[in-house]
Structures are given as C-alpha cells and as structure tokens.
C-alpha cells in the first residue's frame, strides 16, 4: 500500500519585507504572469505521490481563489493564524489527518522547487521512515554579531542606523541553511507544534520537532533554485531565472 502524502502551504502572511506597495501579499506577486503561490503549489503537484495540496490562508483573503483556479488536487482553507506555526497547526487540524499520514510543509515563497529535489526528499524520508527537510550546506564564512556604540552624533536627522560588529566567526563545516518542504508524519508534527506553542525559537517545523525532543530530522540536500524569495532583489533574481529558461 502506497503511503499517503499531503502537502500544506502556509500562506496567511503579508510578506512585508518583499516591498509590495499595492497592499497585495507577496505570495500573490506575479512571476512571469503567474502568482508566486500558484508556482509553489505547481512545484508540489509535480510529484504524483502528493495526493493533495492544502493551502492555508487568512480568513479574509480575496486573492486565493483566482490564484489557484483550475489546479488539480488542490484546496484552500481560510484557517491561517498569526504565526507560521499557528497556521500549520490549524491546517493540520482542519485536514483531520490520521497520525501516520506523511505531511510536506512548503513555503509559498519558494516557487522554484525542482521536481528531482522534491522526489529525493520524499524518497529519503520514506526509506528511512524518519522526518527530514531540504537544506543547503553553508558556503560563506559566518559571522556572529554584537551591537556597538556609534561614535557619530545621534541627535541629527541624518544619524546613521545602529551598527553591529563581529563578535566571533562560526565554524561552517556543520552549518546548513534550512529550506522547505519539511516532511513529517502528521501526529508527530502536531505533537511537536503543541509542545512548543509558546516557544519563540520555533521558526519552522524542524525546529519544533528538535525542541520537543523528537527524532532529529534528516538533512536532504536542496537546491539554490529553491531559495526563499524575501527581498525585492530576490524576485528580480527569480524573474531572470525564468527568462533564462524561456530562451
């Protein structure tokens, strides 16, 4: 019997850092004519083992129906919460999944997920019977910062913003940058999110599993194409990638 796979896309935020001036959340920003959210969902649908993609949006979201129109195996639910963790928890509860069902949680802001990378994550987690996530080894030197007092006057309109300085350099040989999807069984993920409901250190599903004492998630190599689009220049980079594909 084939294992059941359900994908969840939390898409209830507004993406303020993306610099959208028209009031439209960044997940609906157009990339070569298609909303970013639609591209992220299509990336998940590329694997036929994903039985359904469930998109969790804000209760008053007026854009999602048009953005996802016509997509197979896709539903959207107005169950978004104030945080990513709350939205994922609400989406799991709304889906009413059995504890053993595998769940893939994917960022709406990662529209470039390659099918081969998604397949590798699914294959690895199923083969190992263990949760995991896509991630990239850190290539750059990593600095830990500390705040410093500026020697410039702070009483003028042109005062510079507060500055940081290097506190120390971190060894990078065991550092990874987390991506999504992140794949866990529904029961284990709900338990982890419940256990860490008030913990500010939870920034993704893997961190909830780690902090709740669950089995450490597997690290599966991801892809630069799967980078998260956060800043305005990120969208320019991805648009250039799409133009390159079309040429």
N, C-alpha and C positions, 0 to 999 in steps of 0.2 A: 504494500500500500504506500503510495507516494505521500510524503509529509505535506501538511497544509502550510502554505506561506501567505501571510497577509502583510501588506506594506501600509505604513502610516506616514503621512506627510503633515507635520505641524505647520500651519500657515495662518496663524492668528495674529502675528505681529505686524508692525508697520515699517520696519527696516529704516529707522531714522538716519542711520549712518550712510545710506546709499545716496542721500541728497536729492530725493524726489520732491520737486517743488509743487506738484499739482495735487498733492493730497492722496495720491494712489499708492498703496503699499508696494514695496519693491518687488514682491512676488508676482505682481501683475505688470511689471515693466516689460515692454516688448523687446524681444531679441530676434532680429530678422523677421519681424511681423508676428511672432508668437509670444504670448505671456511666458515669463520665466517659469512660473508654476506648471504650466502645461508641458514645457520641455522636461522638467524634473519628473513629472508623472510618466511621460512617454519613455523616459530612460528606465524606469522600473518595469513598465509593461513590456519592455524588450525581452525579458526573461519569461517564458511561458509558465514557469513554475510559480510565479506570483499570481495567486488566484484572484486577488482583489487589492486595489489601492484605495485607501480611505483617507481623504483629505480633511483635516480638522481646521475650521476657520472660525472667525469671530461671529457672534450671533447676528450682527447687523451687516455682514459682508454682502455688498451688492454686486461684486465683480465675479465671484467664483463660478456661477452657473454658466456664464458666457465663456469664461476662460477654459473650462473643462468640457464644454459641449461636444458630444459625439464620441468621447473616449470610451473604449470598452473596459469592462472590469473595474470601473472607477465610480466611487460615490463620494460625495462631500457632505460633511456633517457640521452644523453650527454649534460645536461644543468646545471651542477654543477657550483657554484660560488666560490668566495674567502672566504666566511664565511658560517657557517651553515645556518644563517638566509637568506642569499642571495640564497643559494641552495634551501631551502624550498620554498622561494618566486618564484624562477624560475620554480620549479617543479609544483607549483600550477598554474602558468601562462601557462606552457606547457600543462597541463592537460585540461585547459579550462572548469573548473568545474562551475556549477551553484552555486550561493551564498549559497543555503540551503543544499548543499551536506556535509555530515559529513566526516571529514578528520582525520585519525590517523597518526601521525608522530612518527616514531620509529627509534631509533639509530641502525645503523649496528653493533655497538659494544655491543649490548645486545642480544646475541643469546639464552639465557636461559629463555625467557619469557614463563611462564606457560600458557596453554590454559585457565585454570579456572580464572586466574588473568586478562587476556585479556577480557574474557567474562564479568567479573564483571565491568570493566571499561566501556565497551560498554553499558551494561545494565543500569548502573548508569546514564551515560550521556544522553541516550535516554529517560529514565524515568523522569529525571529532566529537560530535554530539555536545557541542560547547559553544557558548556565545562568543561573538567577536565583532570587530569593527575594521573598516578600512582606515589606513593611516599611512603617512609618509615619513621615512626617516629624516631627521633634521639635517640639512646640508650646511647651513650657515653657522658661524660662531654665535653663541647665545650669551647675551649679557643680562645679568640681574641688576636692576636699577635701584638707586636710592635718591631721595629728593635732596636738593642742595639749595642753599640760600643764594639768591642772586645779588651781585654787587651793584647792580644798576638801581637807580631810584625807582620806587614803586608808586610814586604819587603823581604820575603824569598819565595822560590818556594813551600815550604810546609805550607804556611799560610792557616789557616782554612777558610772555606767559611763564609760569613756574617751570623750572628746568630740572631734569634728572641727570645723575652722573652714574658711572659704572661702579657698582658695589663689588661685583665679582664676575668672573666668567665661568659658565656652567659647562661641564663636560657633555659633549653632544652625542657620544657614541651609543647611548641607550635612550636618546630622546626621539619621540615620534610626534608628528602633528596629526591629531585625530581628524578623520573625515566621517562621512556617512555614505551609505547606510551603516547602521549598527544593528546587529541581529541577535535576538534573544528569544527564549520561549516566553510566552505571554505571562504565565504565572510567576516566573522568576522576575520578570521586569516590573510587573505590578507590585510585587513584594518589595523590590528594591526602591521603587519610587515612593511607596508608602513609608518605608523605614527612614527615608531621607527627605521627607516632605518639607522640613523646616531648615534644611542644611544648605547654606548659600554656596557651598563648594560644588554643588551639583550643576554642571553646565551641559552635560549630555547624558545619554542613557548608560554608557560605560562607567562614568564616574559614580552614578547611583549604585550600580552593581558593585563597584570597588568598595565604596564607603559602607555599604550594607553588609560586607563580609562575604559576598558571593564569590564563585569561582572566577579568578582573574580572566577577563576577556582576551581572546586571541587577537593578535595584530596581523592583519592581512594587508599586504602592500596595495596601496591605492594608486591614484594617477593625478598628475598635475591638471589634467583636463577636468578633474572633479573638484578643483578648488572652489571654495565658497566665494560668491560674489557679494562683497560687503561695501566697498568704497566705490565712488563713481568711476575711478580708473579701472576697477575690476570689470565693469560692464564694457568698457572700451576694449579691454583685452579679449573678452569673450566674443564680442562682435567681430574683432579681427580674425579670431579663430574660425568663426562661422563663414566669413568671407573667403578665407583660405580654402575651406572645404568645398565651397561652391565653385571655385576657379579651377 
